[in-house]
């Protein structure tokens, strides 16, 4: 029997939440239906706890009793309102399939003490806040109180990547885990303006101490000898530079004159119908994304001794930017490895959350709310 609190990992991907939580929690169940990601999960953690299937096929009898449930549903699940049955559609219904499982565990008296849902910040404002209200209302109805933290991976790794974490607890919570006023993680107001008619008294303001200042920069995670195929041709580099506006081109010129090697992270977008390339030299990479088009590929401008070269971000570099150790076995192809990273969570960020909030919540929460009987009569 494990002496650590246990957790369930839904939409597990390559197990990056597991890596962040594992020093303090034991994973006893994981679920995903992406074959490439579950292959990576098995290679790194074995398949004892992994169930490869669509979440809609799971029933509460398939789920072991655990202290916490972690869910990182796909970003396509942003549209939550109006689909509460969890029975229709595919990706748009994934949250409701998860919620239905949690509801059934509550009815059975096996509710996790804690639920954590990770997603993009747009969840707070999509459908003018209706999607977020639908989420927290549904969780409140089955006995949870919710608090939201908006955290940036840039506090831990050299990657700009904001995500929200909806942390939901059952029962009484130690007041030492709550913030008296808005503090770290509450940069964006989540208030009555967002929630409208939802009971603001159910919204918790979690206290998470800010991390120590990050010291690593983008250049620190780069491979010393990237594969030859990562480098782009001189013509491709010139074409990219031609897509820059004068201010961005000037940044490259400054980098070329610097006595030390300089690394710029390039991101491409369309502005006023014109393809543009923009570069940043603040030591951060842009947000790692799944590879669904040319603009989603991370590119680097390497300037040294007055020369600038262009190359793509390697799979291992993308993994390092998510806080994955070099011992982590990545998928064999660049696309699969980058997609795994782009759909994952920042490992050291999750670890910080586990150490300073999730583990203390699980250890200190009071008795669960007695709503199981009410739910049974309503179903």
N, C-alpha and C positions, 0 to 999 in steps of 0.2 A: 504494500500500500504506500502510495507516494506521501511524503511528508510536506510537499509543497502544495499550494493551491493548484487546482487543475483548470484547464481551459479547453474550449472548443474553437477551432479555427475554420470559419466559413469563408468561401471565396479565397482559398488559401494561396493560390498561385504557386510560387516557388518556396513558400514557407518563410518569408521575410519577417512577418509578424512573430512567427515562432522563434526565430533567432533573437529578436529583441526581447521577447517575454521569457525565454527559457531559463535564464539564470534564476528567476524567482517563481516561475510557473511551470507545470508539466502539461504538455499537450497530450490529450487522450483521444482526440478525434479531429480529423481535418477533412475538408471536402472542397473539390473543384471539379470542373468538367472539361478543362482545357488539357488535351493530351500531352502537349509539349511541356506545359508547366508542371503537370503531375509527374511527368517523367523526371524532371529536374528535382521535384520534391522527393521522389523515391530514391534518387541517386544520393541525395544529401541526408535524408532522414530515415530511409527505409519505408516500407509500405504497411507497417503494422497498424498505424492509426489512420491511414488515408483511405477515403472512400471516393473513388472517381465516378461521379454521376452528376446529373443535373440536380440542382437543389429541389426542384419540383417533385422529384421522385422519392425524396426522403420523407420519412414519417417519424414521429417522436420516439417510436420504439427502436429506431435505428440510432438514436442519440444517447450517449451515456450521460449520467448525471455529473455535472461539473460546477466549479465555483464561478467561472466566467465564460462568456461567449464573445468572441471577437468576429466582426464581419467587415469585410472590405468589398462591398458590392461594386459592380462595374459602374463607371461614371455615367453610362447610358441609363442608369436607374434614377437619374435625377428627377424624372417625372414620376412622383410618387402618389400625388393626390388622385383620388377617384378610382384607384385600382386595388382596393383593400381586400378583395377576396383572395388575391394571390393565385387565382386559378386560370386567368387568361393571359395572353401575350407570352413573350419569352423573357428577354432581358429586362423589359420595363416592369415585369412582375417579380423580379428576383428578391427585392427587399420584402415584399409581402409574403413570399414563400418562407423567408427567414423568420419574419414576424409570426407567421402561423405556427412554426415549430416552437418558438419561444412561448407563445400563448398555450400550446398544448402541454409544454413542460410545466407551466404554471398550474394548469388544471390538474396535472398529475402530482403536484406537490414537489416537483423536481426543478424548480426555477433556478437559473444561475443567479447568484447574488449580484452579479455585475454584467452589463452588456456594453460593449464598445463598438461603435460604428464609425468607420473611417471613410471619408469621401472628399471630394473637391469643395472649395469654398462656395462655389456656385449653388450648392444645396441650400444655403441660407436665404438666397434671394430668388431662386428659380420659381416661376409662377407667382411672382410677387410675394414670396414667403409661404405660399400655400403648401408646397411640398414639405418644407421643414415642419410646418405646423402639423401636417398629417402624420409625419414620422413621430414627433414627440407626443402627440395626442394618443396615437396607437400604443406607444410604450407606456404612457401614463395609465391607460385603461387596464393594463395588465400588471400594474403595481410598481412601476419604476418612476423615479424622479431623474430628470435629465439635466446635464450641464454640457456646455459646448466650449471647447478650446480650439483656437485657430493657431496652429504652430507651423513654423517654417523650418524645413530641413537645413536651411542655410545657417542656422544656429549650431549645427552639428557637423555638417559636411559642406564642401564648397559647391553647393547646388541650390539654386533658387527654386523652392518647391513648397508652396503653402498647401496645407491640408487641414480639414476640420476633424475633430474627434468628439463624437457625441458619447459622453460617458454617463451611463444610466445605472443607478443603484437601487436596490430594494431595501426597505427598512430604514432605520435611523442611521444617520451618518455622523461620524466624529466631526464636531465643529472645527477642529484644528485643520481639517482637510478642505475647509471652505474659505474663500477670500472675503474679507469685510468690504473690500472695494475692488474695482477692476484692476487687475494686475497682469502679470505675464500670461499670455495666451488669450487675453480678452481685448485685443487691440480693436476688433470690430464689435460694435455694440450689438448684442443679441438681447433685445428688449421688447417691450410692448409694441414698438413700431414694426418689428418683424412678426411677432406672435399674434398681434391684434387681439382676438377674443380668447386666446388660450390663456389659461390661468398662470399668470406670471409667478405665483407662489410655488409652482412646481418646478421652476427653473433654478438650478443650482449654479453657483459660481465657484468652480473648483479652484483650489490653490495649488499652483505648480511653481516651485522656485525656478527662477531663470537659470539656464546653464552657464557654465564658465565660458568666457569668450573663445570662440573657435579660432585656432591658429593656422590650420591648413588652408591652402589656396588651391586653385585649379591645377597649377603646375605640379603640385605635390602628388597628385593622383595619376599623373600621366605615365605611361609606360616608357622606359628608357629607349627601347628599340621596338617601336610599333611595326607591325607587318608592312611589307612594301605596298600591298594592295590598299592600305589605308590612305596612302598619299594620292592626291589628285594632281592632274597635269598642270603645267604652268598656264596653259590656255584656260583651264577651268578656274584657276585662281584669278587670272586677269578678268574673266567674265564675272566672277563674283564681286570683285572690287568695282567693276563698272556699274554694278547694281546699287552701290552705296551713294548716299547723298554726301555733299562736301563735308559736313561735320563728322560723319563716320569715317570717311576716307582720311580726314585729318588725324583721327585717332590712330589709324594704321601707320601714318607717316611718323607720328611721335614714337610709336612702339619700335619702328625700324631704327630710330636714332638712339634708343636706350642702350646703355652698355651691357645690360644683362638680357638674356632671352626673355621674350614676352609672349604670353599666350592670350589670345582673344577668343571668346566664345561667340560664334556667329549664329544668328537666328534670322530666318527669312519670313517675310510676310508680304501681303499685297496691300499697298496703300494707294487709295484713289485709282484703283485699277492697274497700278504699275508694280511689278515685282521689285521688292527692295531687300537688300541685305543690310543687317545692322550688327554691330559688334560691340561687345562690352569687355573692358579690361579691369574689372573690379575684383578679379580673382574668383569669380563664381561662374559656373556653367548655368545655362538655362535649364528649365525643367526637363528632365528625361521623359520622353514620350514614347509610346508605341509607334512603330514605323508604319505609317499609313499614307505615306506620300513624301515627296522630296523635301517639303518644308519641315517635316518632323525629324529629319536626320540632323544629329548634332554635328556641326563642323567647327574646326579649330583653325585659327590663323596663327602660325608660329613665326615670329619675327626674331631674327638673330643676325648680327653683323650686317645690318642694312638690307637683308633679304627677307622676304615673306613667302612662306609656303602654306599650302592648304591641305588639310587632311580631315578624315572623319574620326569621330570618337570610336575607340575600340570597345568590344564587348566587356573586357575586363575593366576598362576605365569607367564605363557606365555602371558596372557593378560596384566599383569603389565609391562612386558618387552617391550610391544608395546605402553605403556603409557595410556592404558585404565583404567579408574577409576573402583573401586570395585563395583560401582553402575551399571556398564554396565552388562546387562543380557546376559550371554554366552549361546551357545547351550548346550544341556544336556549331550552330550557325549564328551569324551576327544578328539576323532579324529575330530569331527566337530568343536569343540572349537579351537583346535590347528590349524586346516586348515584355519579357519577364521582369526586367528592371523597371520599365516604364509603368507597369501595372502594380508595382510593389509599394511597400512602405519603407521609409528610412529607418534602418535598423537601430542606430544609436538614439534616434528620437523616441522610438517605441520603448527602448530600454529605460530612458529617462522617465517616461510616462509610467512605466511599470514600477520603477524604484520609488518614485516620490508620490504616486497617486494610486495606481491600480492595486498594488499589493497592500498598501495601508487600508484602502477601502474594504477589500475582501476580509482583511484580518480584524477590522474594527466595526463593521456594520452591525446594527442591532438585529432583532428578530424581523423576519420578513413580514410584509403586510398580509393580513389574513383576508385575501380576496378570492381564494381558490373556490370556496363554496358558491360565492356570487357568480363567478365565471361559469361554473358547472351548470348552474341553473339557467344561465343566459345562452348556453350553446345547445 
